[in-house]
Amino acid sequence: MEQLEQYGYPALAILVLLEGLGIPTPAVTAIVALSAVAAHKNPAHVVAVAVVTLLAAVAGDNLGYLLGRRAGRPAVLRFGRRVGLTEQRLERAERFIATRGKNIIVVARFIDGLRQTNGIIAGATALPWRQYAPRDAIGGVVWTALWVTVGAVAGNNVEQLRRYQLWILGGAGVVALVLLVRYLLKRRRR
């Protein structure tokens, strides 16, 4: 447990914070894994994982917002290409925020790609911070609660998971195969 406190929490904070700055990281995997370890070893530590995750998520997104706001659209387009943020995608995001409302910020936390660029796009599109921050915090709370709960439930049921690990792996393999075939069929149609 000492290693978890010494290395796990800072690593978790860095991974989650970097995602808010537009850098894809395995943050969700880290949240689930640390929550599972914490729940299995000492359930009281699950709260610490949740607090670290929430603070890092909100801080990262707000730093991303500040980066987008200060650097502006040209800089976002220049460096965004490295993480798949093209001009067309940025324009679509701007239209989406303008037409469908700012509440997408709450949901963006759950969509890979948007989770990493949510704050940067909001800042670059000059969305007022007072409209962005509360929505980002709500999304952060729900997102944190979801993944910490998934990890804690897994950690509390380690013995049952071990008993069914072949079935779980087989099911995951089938799902992965179906998704791969679906992707390949879509790609072939294009």
Residue pairs with C-beta under 8 A, 6 or more apart in sequence:
1 41
1 42
1 45
4 34
4 37
4 38
4 41
4 45
5 45
5 48
8 34
8 37
9 34
9 48
9 49
9 52
11 30
12 27
12 30
12 31
12 34
12 49
12 52
12 53
12 56
13 52
13 55
13 56
14 56
15 25
15 26
15 27
15 30
15 56
16 25
16 27
16 30
16 31
16 52
16 53
16 56
16 57
16 60
17 56
17 57
17 59
17 60
17 63
18 25
18 27
18 60
19 25
19 27
19 57
19 60
19 115
19 116
20 56
20 57
20 59
20 60
20 61
20 62
20 63
20 64
20 116
20 118
20 119
21 60
21 63
21 64
21 67
21 119
21 120
22 64
22 67
22 80
22 83
22 85
22 116
22 117
22 120
23 83
23 116
24 83
24 116
28 147
31 49
31 53
31 144
31 147
31 148
31 151
32 147
32 150
32 151
32 154
33 151
34 49
34 151
35 46
35 49
35 50
35 147
35 148
35 149
35 150
35 151
35 152
35 154
35 155
36 151
36 152
36 154
36 155
36 158
37 155
38 45
38 46
38 48
38 49
38 151
38 152
38 155
39 45
39 46
39 151
39 152
39 153
39 154
39 155
39 156
40 155
40 156
40 158
43 152
43 156
46 148
46 151
46 152
46 155
49 148
49 151
50 144
50 145
50 148
53 144
53 147
53 148
54 140
54 141
54 144
57 109
57 140
57 143
57 144
58 136
58 137
58 140
60 119
61 118
61 119
61 136
61 140
62 119
62 133
62 136
63 119
64 117
64 118
64 119
64 120
64 123
65 119
65 120
65 122
65 123
65 129
65 132
65 133
65 136
66 119
66 123
67 119
67 120
67 123
68 76
68 119
68 120
68 121
68 122
68 123
68 124
68 125
69 123
69 124
69 126
69 129
70 123
71 124
72 124
73 90
73 124
73 125
76 85
76 90
76 120
76 121
76 124
77 85
77 86
77 87
77 90
80 86
80 90
80 117
80 120
83 116
83 117
84 113
85 117
85 120
85 121
90 121
90 124
93 114
93 117
93 121
93 125
94 121
94 125
96 104
97 104
97 121
97 122
97 125
97 127
98 125
102 127
102 131
102 132
102 135
103 135
104 114
105 118
105 122
105 132
105 135
105 136
105 139
106 135
106 136
106 138
106 139
106 142
107 139
108 114
108 115
108 118
108 139
109 115
109 118
109 136
109 139
109 140
109 142
109 143
110 139
110 143
118 136
119 132
119 136
122 132
122 136
123 132
154 161
161 168
